[in-house]
């Protein structure tokens, strides 16, 4: 899974970070969300989805990736 934050839409509410602190941090300069794990490991996928779903601006998208072994 990959998570992406649209910085043109993000308003820095911080809800994603509160919902999924292992996936999202807030930029100390402007308060916008930053994805800190890319790709998102399987054990954090539910947290990444929760962070995206919690964003009041809908600035976060998550994309499931196909794993090829």
mmCIF file as gemmi writes it, N, C-alpha and C atoms, coordinates in Angstrom:
data_model
loop_
_atom_site.group_PDB
_atom_site.id
_atom_site.type_symbol
_atom_site.label_atom_id
_atom_site.label_alt_id
_atom_site.label_comp_id
_atom_site.label_asym_id
_atom_site.label_entity_id
_atom_site.label_seq_id
_atom_site.pdbx_PDB_ins_code
_atom_site.Cartn_x
_atom_site.Cartn_y
_atom_site.Cartn_z
_atom_site.occupancy
_atom_site.B_iso_or_equiv
_atom_site.pdbx_formal_charge
_atom_site.auth_seq_id
_atom_site.auth_asym_id
_atom_site.pdbx_PDB_model_num
ATOM 1 N N . UNK Axp A 1 ? 0.851 -1.172 0 1 0 ? 1 A 1
ATOM 2 C CA . UNK Axp A 1 ? 0 0 0 1 0 ? 1 A 1
ATOM 3 C C . UNK Axp A 1 ? 0.891 1.226 0 1 0 ? 1 A 1
ATOM 4 N N . UNK Axp A 2 ? 0.417 2.227 -0.702 1 0 ? 2 A 1
ATOM 5 C CA . UNK Axp A 2 ? 1.096 3.523 -0.692 1 0 ? 2 A 1
ATOM 6 C C . UNK Axp A 2 ? 0.099 4.584 -0.268 1 0 ? 2 A 1
ATOM 7 N N . UNK Axp A 3 ? 0.561 5.548 0.472 1 0 ? 3 A 1
ATOM 8 C CA . UNK Axp A 3 ? -0.276 6.672 0.901 1 0 ? 3 A 1
ATOM 9 C C . UNK Axp A 3 ? 0.303 7.938 0.284 1 0 ? 3 A 1
ATOM 10 N N . UNK Axp A 4 ? -0.582 8.842 -0.077 1 0 ? 4 A 1
ATOM 11 C CA . UNK Axp A 4 ? -0.163 10.104 -0.695 1 0 ? 4 A 1
ATOM 12 C C . UNK Axp A 4 ? -0.981 11.242 -0.097 1 0 ? 4 A 1
ATOM 13 N N . UNK Axp A 5 ? -0.306 12.341 0.206 1 0 ? 5 A 1
ATOM 14 C CA . UNK Axp A 5 ? -0.967 13.54 0.711 1 0 ? 5 A 1
ATOM 15 C C . UNK Axp A 5 ? -0.902 14.619 -0.363 1 0 ? 5 A 1
ATOM 16 N N . UNK Axp A 6 ? -2.044 15.138 -0.741 1 0 ? 6 A 1
ATOM 17 C CA . UNK Axp A 6 ? -2.106 16.253 -1.691 1 0 ? 6 A 1
ATOM 18 C C . UNK Axp A 6 ? -1.878 17.536 -0.888 1 0 ? 6 A 1
ATOM 19 N N . UNK Axp A 7 ? -0.694 18.081 -0.999 1 0 ? 7 A 1
ATOM 20 C CA . UNK Axp A 7 ? -0.328 19.256 -0.207 1 0 ? 7 A 1
ATOM 21 C C . UNK Axp A 7 ? -1.086 20.51 -0.618 1 0 ? 7 A 1
ATOM 22 N N . UNK Axp A 8 ? -1.696 20.481 -1.783 1 0 ? 8 A 1
ATOM 23 C CA . UNK Axp A 8 ? -2.527 21.61 -2.202 1 0 ? 8 A 1
ATOM 24 C C . UNK Axp A 8 ? -3.896 21.584 -1.53 1 0 ? 8 A 1
ATOM 25 N N . UNK Axp A 9 ? -4.249 20.446 -0.96 1 0 ? 9 A 1
ATOM 26 C CA . UNK Axp A 9 ? -5.551 20.282 -0.311 1 0 ? 9 A 1
ATOM 27 C C . UNK Axp A 9 ? -5.402 20.223 1.214 1 0 ? 9 A 1
ATOM 28 N N . UNK Axp A 10 ? -4.315 19.64 1.693 1 0 ? 10 A 1
ATOM 29 C CA . UNK Axp A 10 ? -4.079 19.485 3.135 1 0 ? 10 A 1
ATOM 30 C C . UNK Axp A 10 ? -4.092 20.853 3.829 1 0 ? 10 A 1
ATOM 31 N N . UNK Axp A 11 ? -4.825 20.922 4.925 1 0 ? 11 A 1
ATOM 32 C CA . UNK Axp A 11 ? -4.895 22.159 5.709 1 0 ? 11 A 1
ATOM 33 C C . UNK Axp A 11 ? -4.179 22.046 7.045 1 0 ? 11 A 1
ATOM 34 N N . UNK Axp A 12 ? -3.555 20.899 7.304 1 0 ? 12 A 1
ATOM 35 C CA . UNK Axp A 12 ? -2.769 20.736 8.519 1 0 ? 12 A 1
ATOM 36 C C . UNK Axp A 12 ? -3.594 20.549 9.775 1 0 ? 12 A 1
ATOM 37 N N . UNK Axp A 13 ? -4.774 19.948 9.662 1 0 ? 13 A 1
ATOM 38 C CA . UNK Axp A 13 ? -5.608 19.703 10.847 1 0 ? 13 A 1
ATOM 39 C C . UNK Axp A 13 ? -4.948 18.726 11.816 1 0 ? 13 A 1
ATOM 40 N N . UNK Axp A 14 ? -4.155 17.792 11.301 1 0 ? 14 A 1
ATOM 41 C CA . UNK Axp A 14 ? -3.432 16.845 12.149 1 0 ? 14 A 1
ATOM 42 C C . UNK Axp A 14 ? -4.217 15.611 12.538 1 0 ? 14 A 1
ATOM 43 N N . UNK Axp A 15 ? -5.421 15.457 12.008 1 0 ? 15 A 1
ATOM 44 C CA . UNK Axp A 15 ? -6.25 14.306 12.368 1 0 ? 15 A 1
ATOM 45 C C . UNK Axp A 15 ? -5.6 13.011 11.888 1 0 ? 15 A 1
ATOM 46 N N . UNK Axp A 16 ? -4.964 13.031 10.726 1 0 ? 16 A 1
ATOM 47 C CA . UNK Axp A 16 ? -4.299 11.829 10.217 1 0 ? 16 A 1
ATOM 48 C C . UNK Axp A 16 ? -3.19 11.396 11.171 1 0 ? 16 A 1
ATOM 49 N N . UNK Axp A 17 ? -2.429 12.344 11.656 1 0 ? 17 A 1
ATOM 50 C CA . UNK Axp A 17 ? -1.342 12.033 12.591 1 0 ? 17 A 1
ATOM 51 C C . UNK Axp A 17 ? -1.901 11.489 13.9 1 0 ? 17 A 1
ATOM 52 N N . UNK Axp A 18 ? -2.982 12.056 14.363 1 0 ? 18 A 1
ATOM 53 C CA . UNK Axp A 18 ? -3.598 11.554 15.599 1 0 ? 18 A 1
ATOM 54 C C . UNK Axp A 18 ? -4.15 10.146 15.393 1 0 ? 18 A 1
ATOM 55 N N . UNK Axp A 19 ? -4.653 9.858 14.195 1 0 ? 19 A 1
ATOM 56 C CA . UNK Axp A 19 ? -5.234 8.554 13.892 1 0 ? 19 A 1
ATOM 57 C C . UNK Axp A 19 ? -4.174 7.502 13.584 1 0 ? 19 A 1
ATOM 58 N N . UNK Axp A 20 ? -3.078 7.913 12.986 1 0 ? 20 A 1
ATOM 59 C CA . UNK Axp A 20 ? -2.052 6.966 12.541 1 0 ? 20 A 1
ATOM 60 C C . UNK Axp A 20 ? -0.657 7.58 12.676 1 0 ? 20 A 1
ATOM 61 N N . UNK Axp A 21 ? -0.178 7.751 13.903 1 0 ? 21 A 1
ATOM 62 C CA . UNK Axp A 21 ? 1.114 8.421 14.108 1 0 ? 21 A 1
ATOM 63 C C . UNK Axp A 21 ? 2.316 7.659 13.556 1 0 ? 21 A 1
ATOM 64 N N . UNK Axp A 22 ? 2.167 6.361 13.305 1 0 ? 22 A 1
ATOM 65 C CA . UNK Axp A 22 ? 3.269 5.598 12.729 1 0 ? 22 A 1
ATOM 66 C C . UNK Axp A 22 ? 3.344 5.745 11.217 1 0 ? 22 A 1
ATOM 67 N N . UNK Axp A 23 ? 2.322 6.354 10.623 1 0 ? 23 A 1
ATOM 68 C CA . UNK Axp A 23 ? 2.27 6.53 9.172 1 0 ? 23 A 1
ATOM 69 C C . UNK Axp A 23 ? 2.421 7.994 8.774 1 0 ? 23 A 1
ATOM 70 N N . UNK Axp A 24 ? 1.818 8.893 9.554 1 0 ? 24 A 1
ATOM 71 C CA . UNK Axp A 24 ? 1.797 10.317 9.206 1 0 ? 24 A 1
ATOM 72 C C . UNK Axp A 24 ? 2.426 11.165 10.307 1 0 ? 24 A 1
ATOM 73 N N . UNK Axp A 25 ? 3.222 12.132 9.888 1 0 ? 25 A 1
ATOM 74 C CA . UNK Axp A 25 ? 3.748 13.152 10.799 1 0 ? 25 A 1
ATOM 75 C C . UNK Axp A 25 ? 3.346 14.504 10.232 1 0 ? 25 A 1
ATOM 76 N N . UNK Axp A 26 ? 3.549 15.532 11.027 1 0 ? 26 A 1
ATOM 77 C CA . UNK Axp A 26 ? 3.236 16.888 10.565 1 0 ? 26 A 1
ATOM 78 C C . UNK Axp A 26 ? 4.53 17.654 10.325 1 0 ? 26 A 1
ATOM 79 N N . UNK Axp A 27 ? 4.615 18.294 9.183 1 0 ? 27 A 1
ATOM 80 C CA . UNK Axp A 27 ? 5.789 19.082 8.828 1 0 ? 27 A 1
ATOM 81 C C . UNK Axp A 27 ? 5.928 20.226 9.834 1 0 ? 27 A 1
ATOM 82 N N . UNK Axp A 28 ? 7.069 20.341 10.493 1 0 ? 28 A 1
ATOM 83 C CA . UNK Axp A 28 ? 7.231 21.405 11.494 1 0 ? 28 A 1
ATOM 84 C C . UNK Axp A 28 ? 7.21 22.805 10.895 1 0 ? 28 A 1
ATOM 85 N N . UNK Axp A 29 ? 7.469 22.915 9.606 1 0 ? 29 A 1
ATOM 86 C CA . UNK Axp A 29 ? 7.483 24.224 8.951 1 0 ? 29 A 1
ATOM 87 C C . UNK Axp A 29 ? 6.08 24.759 8.683 1 0 ? 29 A 1
ATOM 88 N N . UNK Axp A 30 ? 5.211 23.91 8.127 1 0 ? 30 A 1
ATOM 89 C CA . UNK Axp A 30 ? 3.897 24.413 7.717 1 0 ? 30 A 1
ATOM 90 C C . UNK Axp A 30 ? 2.723 23.611 8.268 1 0 ? 30 A 1
ATOM 91 N N . UNK Axp A 31 ? 2.996 22.519 8.984 1 0 ? 31 A 1
ATOM 92 C CA . UNK Axp A 31 ? 1.931 21.738 9.602 1 0 ? 31 A 1
ATOM 93 C C . UNK Axp A 31 ? 1.238 20.757 8.68 1 0 ? 31 A 1
ATOM 94 N N . UNK Axp A 32 ? 1.661 20.691 7.413 1 0 ? 32 A 1
ATOM 95 C CA . UNK Axp A 32 ? 1.055 19.738 6.493 1 0 ? 32 A 1
ATOM 96 C C . UNK Axp A 32 ? 1.497 18.317 6.826 1 0 ? 32 A 1
ATOM 97 N N . UNK Axp A 33 ? 0.674 17.383 6.447 1 0 ? 33 A 1
ATOM 98 C CA . UNK Axp A 33 ? 0.946 15.978 6.702 1 0 ? 33 A 1
ATOM 99 C C . UNK Axp A 33 ? 2.063 15.459 5.807 1 0 ? 33 A 1
ATOM 100 N N . UNK Axp A 34 ? 2.85 14.545 6.366 1 0 ? 34 A 1
ATOM 101 C CA . UNK Axp A 34 ? 3.929 13.883 5.648 1 0 ? 34 A 1
ATOM 102 C C . UNK Axp A 34 ? 3.767 12.381 5.868 1 0 ? 34 A 1
ATOM 103 N N . UNK Axp A 35 ? 3.858 11.613 4.801 1 0 ? 35 A 1
ATOM 104 C CA . UNK Axp A 35 ? 3.853 10.157 4.92 1 0 ? 35 A 1
ATOM 105 C C . UNK Axp A 35 ? 5.268 9.746 5.297 1 0 ? 35 A 1
ATOM 106 N N . UNK Axp A 36 ? 5.41 9.017 6.409 1 0 ? 36 A 1
ATOM 107 C CA . UNK Axp A 36 ? 6.743 8.671 6.893 1 0 ? 36 A 1
ATOM 108 C C . UNK Axp A 36 ? 7.156 7.239 6.581 1 0 ? 36 A 1
ATOM 109 N N . UNK Axp A 37 ? 6.265 6.438 6.031 1 0 ? 37 A 1
ATOM 110 C CA . UNK Axp A 37 ? 6.612 5.078 5.606 1 0 ? 37 A 1
ATOM 111 C C . UNK Axp A 37 ? 6.073 4.849 4.199 1 0 ? 37 A 1
ATOM 112 N N . UNK Axp A 38 ? 6.974 4.564 3.272 1 0 ? 38 A 1
ATOM 113 C CA . UNK Axp A 38 ? 6.563 4.356 1.884 1 0 ? 38 A 1
ATOM 114 C C . UNK Axp A 38 ? 7.437 3.269 1.286 1 0 ? 38 A 1
ATOM 115 N N . UNK Axp A 39 ? 6.859 2.158 0.949 1 0 ? 39 A 1
ATOM 116 C CA . UNK Axp A 39 ? 5.44 1.828 1.038 1 0 ? 39 A 1
ATOM 117 C C . UNK Axp A 39 ? 5.027 1.552 2.48 1 0 ? 39 A 1
ATOM 118 N N . UNK Axp A 40 ? 3.732 1.579 2.7 1 0 ? 40 A 1
ATOM 119 C CA . UNK Axp A 40 ? 3.182 1.298 4.028 1 0 ? 40 A 1
ATOM 120 C C . UNK Axp A 40 ? 3.269 -0.213 4.258 1 0 ? 40 A 1
ATOM 121 N N . UNK Axp A 41 ? 3.92 -0.64 5.333 1 0 ? 41 A 1
ATOM 122 C CA . UNK Axp A 41 ? 4.017 -2.075 5.588 1 0 ? 41 A 1
ATOM 123 C C . UNK Axp A 41 ? 2.655 -2.671 5.942 1 0 ? 41 A 1
ATOM 124 N N . UNK Axp A 42 ? 2.486 -3.953 5.69 1 0 ? 42 A 1
ATOM 125 C CA . UNK Axp A 42 ? 1.181 -4.595 5.926 1 0 ? 42 A 1
ATOM 126 C C . UNK Axp A 42 ? 0.598 -4.358 7.318 1 0 ? 42 A 1
ATOM 127 N N . UNK Axp A 43 ? 1.439 -4.354 8.34 1 0 ? 43 A 1
ATOM 128 C CA . UNK Axp A 43 ? 0.903 -4.185 9.697 1 0 ? 43 A 1
ATOM 129 C C . UNK Axp A 43 ? 0.407 -2.763 9.975 1 0 ? 43 A 1
ATOM 130 N N . UNK Axp A 44 ? 0.685 -1.808 9.077 1 0 ? 44 A 1
ATOM 131 C CA . UNK Axp A 44 ? 0.212 -0.427 9.256 1 0 ? 44 A 1
ATOM 132 C C . UNK Axp A 44 ? -0.841 -0.025 8.231 1 0 ? 44 A 1
ATOM 133 N N . UNK Axp A 45 ? -1.262 -0.961 7.384 1 0 ? 45 A 1
ATOM 134 C CA . UNK Axp A 45 ? -2.233 -0.618 6.343 1 0 ? 45 A 1
ATOM 135 C C . UNK Axp A 45 ? -3.561 -0.131 6.909 1 0 ? 45 A 1
ATOM 136 N N . UNK Axp A 46 ? -4.053 -0.78 7.943 1 0 ? 46 A 1
ATOM 137 C CA . UNK Axp A 46 ? -5.326 -0.352 8.542 1 0 ? 46 A 1
ATOM 138 C C . UNK Axp A 46 ? -5.19 1.052 9.126 1 0 ? 46 A 1
ATOM 139 N N . UNK Axp A 47 ? -4.055 1.346 9.734 1 0 ? 47 A 1
ATOM 140 C CA . UNK Axp A 47 ? -3.822 2.676 10.299 1 0 ? 47 A 1
ATOM 141 C C . UNK Axp A 47 ? -3.763 3.726 9.191 1 0 ? 47 A 1
ATOM 142 N N . UNK Axp A 48 ? -3.09 3.404 8.085 1 0 ? 48 A 1
ATOM 143 C CA . UNK Axp A 48 ? -3.01 4.346 6.963 1 0 ? 48 A 1
ATOM 144 C C . UNK Axp A 48 ? -4.395 4.639 6.403 1 0 ? 48 A 1
ATOM 145 N N . UNK Axp A 49 ? -5.212 3.608 6.278 1 0 ? 49 A 1
ATOM 146 C CA . UNK Axp A 49 ? -6.573 3.802 5.776 1 0 ? 49 A 1
ATOM 147 C C . UNK Axp A 49 ? -7.383 4.649 6.748 1 0 ? 49 A 1
ATOM 148 N N . UNK Axp A 50 ? -7.227 4.401 8.054 1 0 ? 50 A 1
ATOM 149 C CA . UNK Axp A 50 ? -7.926 5.198 9.06 1 0 ? 50 A 1
ATOM 150 C C . UNK Axp A 50 ? -7.502 6.665 8.977 1 0 ? 50 A 1
ATOM 151 N N . UNK Axp A 51 ? -6.206 6.898 8.827 1 0 ? 51 A 1
ATOM 152 C CA . UNK Axp A 51 ? -5.724 8.275 8.688 1 0 ? 51 A 1
ATOM 153 C C . UNK Axp A 51 ? -6.319 8.967 7.479 1 0 ? 51 A 1
ATOM 154 N N . UNK Axp A 52 ? -6.384 8.255 6.358 1 0 ? 52 A 1
ATOM 155 C CA . UNK Axp A 52 ? -6.977 8.822 5.144 1 0 ? 52 A 1
ATOM 156 C C . UNK Axp A 52 ? -8.461 9.091 5.331 1 0 ? 52 A 1
ATOM 157 N N . UNK Axp A 53 ? -9.156 8.123 5.914 1 0 ? 53 A 1
ATOM 158 C CA . UNK Axp A 53 ? -10.596 8.278 6.13 1 0 ? 53 A 1
ATOM 159 C C . UNK Axp A 53 ? -10.912 9.401 7.119 1 0 ? 53 A 1
ATOM 160 N N . UNK Axp A 54 ? -9.968 9.692 8.009 1 0 ? 54 A 1
ATOM 161 C CA . UNK Axp A 54 ? -10.187 10.711 9.043 1 0 ? 54 A 1
ATOM 162 C C . UNK Axp A 54 ? -9.913 12.129 8.556 1 0 ? 54 A 1
ATOM 163 N N . UNK Axp A 55 ? -9.265 12.264 7.422 1 0 ? 55 A 1
ATOM 164 C CA . UNK Axp A 55 ? -8.894 13.595 6.92 1 0 ? 55 A 1
ATOM 165 C C . UNK Axp A 55 ? -10.142 14.393 6.544 1 0 ? 55 A 1
ATOM 166 N N . UNK Axp A 56 ? -10.383 15.521 7.212 1 0 ? 56 A 1
ATOM 167 C CA . UNK Axp A 56 ? -11.577 16.311 6.897 1 0 ? 56 A 1
ATOM 168 C C . UNK Axp A 56 ? -11.532 16.941 5.504 1 0 ? 56 A 1
ATOM 169 N N . UNK Axp A 57 ? -10.349 17.1 4.947 1 0 ? 57 A 1
ATOM 170 C CA . UNK Axp A 57 ? -10.213 17.707 3.62 1 0 ? 57 A 1
ATOM 171 C C . UNK Axp A 57 ? -10.15 16.659 2.508 1 0 ? 57 A 1
ATOM 172 N N . UNK Axp A 58 ? -10.072 15.387 2.888 1 0 ? 58 A 1
ATOM 173 C CA . UNK Axp A 58 ? -9.913 14.28 1.921 1 0 ? 58 A 1
ATOM 174 C C . UNK Axp A 58 ? -8.65 14.482 1.078 1 0 ? 58 A 1
ATOM 175 N N . UNK Axp A 59 ? -7.585 14.923 1.749 1 0 ? 59 A 1
ATOM 176 C CA . UNK Axp A 59 ? -6.316 15.198 1.079 1 0 ? 59 A 1
ATOM 177 C C . UNK Axp A 59 ? -5.433 13.959 0.951 1 0 ? 59 A 1
ATOM 178 N N . UNK Axp A 60 ? -5.829 12.864 1.593 1 0 ? 60 A 1
ATOM 179 C CA . UNK Axp A 60 ? -5 11.667 1.607 1 0 ? 60 A 1
ATOM 180 C C . UNK Axp A 60 ? -5.664 10.569 0.799 1 0 ? 60 A 1
ATOM 181 N N . UNK Axp A 61 ? -4.877 9.976 -0.062 1 0 ? 61 A 1
ATOM 182 C CA . UNK Axp A 61 ? -5.35 8.813 -0.802 1 0 ? 61 A 1
ATOM 183 C C . UNK Axp A 61 ? -4.438 7.638 -0.481 1 0 ? 61 A 1
ATOM 184 N N . UNK Axp A 62 ? -5.013 6.464 -0.462 1 0 ? 62 A 1
ATOM 185 C CA . UNK Axp A 62 ? -4.229 5.246 -0.292 1 0 ? 62 A 1
ATOM 186 C C . UNK Axp A 62 ? -4.475 4.363 -1.504 1 0 ? 62 A 1
ATOM 187 N N . UNK Axp A 63 ? -3.443 3.697 -1.906 1 0 ? 63 A 1
ATOM 188 C CA . UNK Axp A 63 ? -3.492 2.869 -3.097 1 0 ? 63 A 1
ATOM 189 C C . UNK Axp A 63 ? -2.903 1.51 -2.748 1 0 ? 63 A 1
ATOM 190 N N . UNK Axp A 64 ? -3.682 0.505 -2.967 1 0 ? 64 A 1
ATOM 191 C CA . UNK Axp A 64 ? -3.203 -0.852 -2.732 1 0 ? 64 A 1
ATOM 192 C C . UNK Axp A 64 ? -2.239 -1.213 -3.855 1 0 ? 64 A 1
ATOM 193 N N . UNK Axp A 65 ? -1.138 -1.775 -3.498 1 0 ? 65 A 1
ATOM 194 C CA . UNK Axp A 65 ? -0.156 -2.207 -4.496 1 0 ? 65 A 1
ATOM 195 C C . UNK Axp A 65 ? -0.192 -3.717 -4.602 1 0 ? 65 A 1
ATOM 196 N N . UNK Axp A 66 ? 0.074 -4.2 -5.76 1 0 ? 66 A 1
ATOM 197 C CA . UNK Axp A 66 ? 0.121 -5.639 -5.978 1 0 ? 66 A 1
ATOM 198 C C . UNK Axp A 66 ? 1.527 -6.116 -5.685 1 0 ? 66 A 1
ATOM 199 N N . UNK Axp A 67 ? 1.601 -7.086 -4.833 1 0 ? 67 A 1
ATOM 200 C CA . UNK Axp A 67 ? 2.898 -7.625 -4.451 1 0 ? 67 A 1
ATOM 201 C C . UNK Axp A 67 ? 3.282 -8.744 -5.406 1 0 ? 67 A 1
ATOM 202 N N . UNK Axp A 68 ? 4.452 -8.641 -5.954 1 0 ? 68 A 1
ATOM 203 C CA . UNK Axp A 68 ? 4.948 -9.67 -6.867 1 0 ? 68 A 1
ATOM 204 C C . UNK Axp A 68 ? 6.168 -10.308 -6.216 1 0 ? 68 A 1
ATOM 205 N N . UNK Axp A 69 ? 6.081 -11.579 -5.989 1 0 ? 69 A 1
ATOM 206 C CA . UNK Axp A 69 ? 7.211 -12.298 -5.364 1 0 ? 69 A 1
ATOM 207 C C . UNK Axp A 69 ? 7.963 -13.125 -6.364 1 0 ? 69 A 1
